[in-house]
Each structure stands twice: as structure tokens, then as C-alpha cells.
Amino acid sequence: MSRIEVEKLDTYQGHNDSVYTLHRATDSNRFYSGAGDGLVVQWDLSDPDNGKLIAKLDNSVYAIHLLEEADILAIGHNYDGVHFIDLTEKKEKASLNFTKAAIFDIASYQNQLYVGDGEGFLHIICLNPLKVVDKIRLAEQSIRTLAVNSDKKEISVGTSDNTIKILSLIDFRIKQTLQAHENSVFTLCYSPDYKLLLSAGRDAHLKFWDVEAGYLLIEDIVAHMFAINNIAFSPDGKHFVTCSMDKSIKVWDADRLKLLKVIDKARHAGHGTSVNKLLWTGYKNQLISASDDRTISTWDLKF
């Protein structure tokens, strides 16, 4: 493996339960976190000791999504739909209660928001005016992850029935179904140039699909010991990271699809339990990780 210098910079300890999700803010030095305690917090990488409470909800938060142009944060409130927080006015602008299931992921494209829930429905929401316009049953089990390909106007949907479904963002017809994994698909991520779709999940396999070749499977790697929870690319697109229930973060070369570094508790004072989410920021190239151990860590990686 190539030499990479890893330095743990800070540990954020504002949550009282597992931290499930992270999302970038408009400013590169800020980000948001959501957790099992129902708290959504804004953090500043330049001022790590001072988190700002954005929302306090009754149930766990697995998914948050920034609507950047409107400066609104969409928060998936398990069993209670989506809350929309106006970040400028610092108050809830609206809410939609359209599902009593868990909400595992949220994505958007132009004037629409997409929500995947624990009953296998993809909910399509018009943002202006705000209303639910459709819901599509895509699986008998949960929809766990969504990824938008704006280049091809497609959305990929990973489910707990082990498949990835590719839908048109124009008419929402299913263009393709990939028999992807041996178990639940937990995470999907397009490469920055949209030429590859990366998928991973409970079976600990990391798979690479050639988008231009009709989502042809080109590589299948047993990447972790246990379930892979998330994938994130570096801002320059040269590297990506994966995180797992095995408590580790792994750094990969995006061109060669090769493992470069393992970040864990023994070698780098990493997380003590499952690592659930990653965010590779444009702020000094810092990497952020969130875990079941209730903490968020920031990392400096030098290649």
C-alpha cells in the first residue's frame, strides 16, 4: 500500500446516540450531522468546539439533504416524514408527513426531492410548490440509498432486496435492474465524472459499474470484514473512502481501484464501533467520519 500520512485532528462529541449521517454545508468549512438522538447539528471545522443545534426531533435522523439554492435543510424524521429548516431564518419552514416508515436517504434534482423509505417506496416531492407528487414501490424491503446522475438524468436506488434499480428522472420508468449484491445495498456513489457507479452493502463487497457500458460490472472487491456503510470521493476525484461496521475507514486510489490505507482504532485512534458515514470536504481536504460510538472525527490525509 502507498504511503499516506494520517492525522486525527478533532473529535466532536455533541450527540447522545449513534451518528448516522453527515452532509456538507454551503460553506466548505461547515457541515451537518444527524443522529439517533433526533438532533441535527451544524459544525464548523475552523471552530470544532462550538456546534449549533439546527433541529431537535422525537425520532432518529438517518438522512439530511441540503437544498443549496434555497438554503434549506431537508431532514428525514423517522416515522414522521420530512422537515424543512430555513437556515437563513433559523426556523422550520414546512413539513410533510407522508410516510410512517424510516427514511434512509434523500436526494434532489432541479425542483424535485426524492425520499427512500423503509417500506420500499420512492417518494417524489415537488419543491415549489411543496407537495408530494408521486410514490413508487420499488422493493418489498427498504430503499437504503439513492444517487443522482445529473449527466444522464438518472437516479440509482439501492434496496434491501439486494438490487440496484436505475430510473429515468424524466418519467421515472425503471431503465435497468442490477442483481447487485448478496444482501442489502447500503450505499451508492457516482464518480465525479459519472462514468462509474460504486456500490456496497451488507455483503462487504465493493462493486464498480461502468455507466457508459450500460452499468456493466467491471470490478468486485471484498473490501471490508463486515458491512460497508458508505462511500465518498475526494474533492479532486483522485481518491475515495469506504467505511464499515468493522470500525475501519479505507482509502482507495480511484484510477487503479486499489487500496492505499486503512484507518482504524489501533493505528490511528479511530472509531471504536461501526463507522456509518463519511464526508470528504473542500476545507483543507479534511475527511469527516461519523460512528455508532456517538462521535464525529476529522482527519487530515497527506498523499
QUISULCOR-V964008 format. One record per pair of residues at least 12 apart in sequence whose ideal C-beta (glycine too) atoms are under 7 Angstrom apart, sorted by the first residue. I is the first residue (numbers start at 0). GAP is how many residues later the second one is. Records with the same first field share a line. If there is no record, write none. Layout:
I=GAP  GAP
This chain:
0=258  259  260
1=258
3=247  256  257  297  298  299
4=297
5=255  257  262  293  295
6=292  293
7=260  261  289  291
8=277  289  290  291
9=38  288
10=284  286
11=31  36  39  283  284
12=282
13=27  37
14=18  20  22  24  279
15=21  278
16=18  19  20  277
17=17  18  258  274  276
18=14  16  257  271  272  275  277
19=14  15  16  40  41  42  256  257  270
20=12  13  40  41  42  43  256
21=255  257  266  268
22=41  42  43
23=42  255  257
24=17  41
25=42  45
27=253  254  255
28=15  16  17  254
29=12  13  14
30=12  248  250  257
31=22  32  41
32=257  263
33=27  30  41
34=26
35=24
37=18  19  20  21  22  23
38=14  17
39=14  15  21  24  35
40=12  13
41=12
44=236  238  241  253
53=19  31
54=20  28  30
56=20  26
58=18  19  20  21
59=18
60=14  15  16
61=14  16  40  41  42
62=13  40  41  42  43
63=12
64=41  42  43
66=41  60
70=16  17
71=12  13  14  15  21
72=12  14
73=32  39
75=27  30  39
77=24  25
78=21  22  23
79=17
80=14  15  16  17  18
81=13  14  33
82=12
93=36
95=29  34  36
97=25  34
98=18  22  24
100=16  17  18
101=15  16
102=12  14
103=12  13  14  38  39  40  41
104=39  40  41
106=39  40  41  48
108=39  41  60
110=15  16  17
111=12  13  14  15
112=12  14
113=32  41
115=27  28  30  41
116=26
117=24
119=17  18  19  20  21  22  23  39
120=14  15  16
121=13  14  16  21  35
122=12
123=48
135=36
137=19  21  27
138=20  21  22
139=21
140=18  19  20
141=17  18
142=14  16
143=14  15  16  40  41  42
144=13  40  41  42  43
146=41  42  43
148=41  45
150=43
151=42
152=15  16  17
153=12  13  14  15  21
154=12  14
155=32  41
157=27  28  30  41
158=26
159=24
161=17  18  19  20  21  22  23
162=14  15  16  17
163=14  16  21  24  35
164=12
165=49
175=39
177=31  37
179=19  27
180=18  20  22  24
181=21
182=18  19  20
183=17  18
184=14  16
185=14  15  16  41  42  43
186=13  14  41  42  43  44
188=42  43  44
190=42  46  63
191=41  45
192=44
193=17
194=16  17
195=12  13  14  15
196=12  14  18
197=33
199=23  28  31  42
200=26  27
201=25
203=18  19  20  21  22  23  24
204=15  16  17  18
205=15  17  22  36
206=12  13
207=49
218=38
222=19  27
223=18  20  22  24  26
224=21
225=18  19  20
226=17  18
227=14  16
228=14  15  16  45  46  47  48
229=13  46  47  48
231=46  47  48
232=21  47
233=46
234=45  47  50
236=17
237=16
238=12  13  14  15
239=12  14
240=37  39  46
242=32  35  46
243=31
244=29
246=17  18  23  24  25  26  27  28
247=14  15  16  22  27
248=14  21  26  29  40
249=12
250=50
262=36
270=18  20  22  24  26
271=21
272=18  19  20
273=17  18
274=14  16
275=14  15  16
276=13
284=16
285=12  13  14
286=12  14
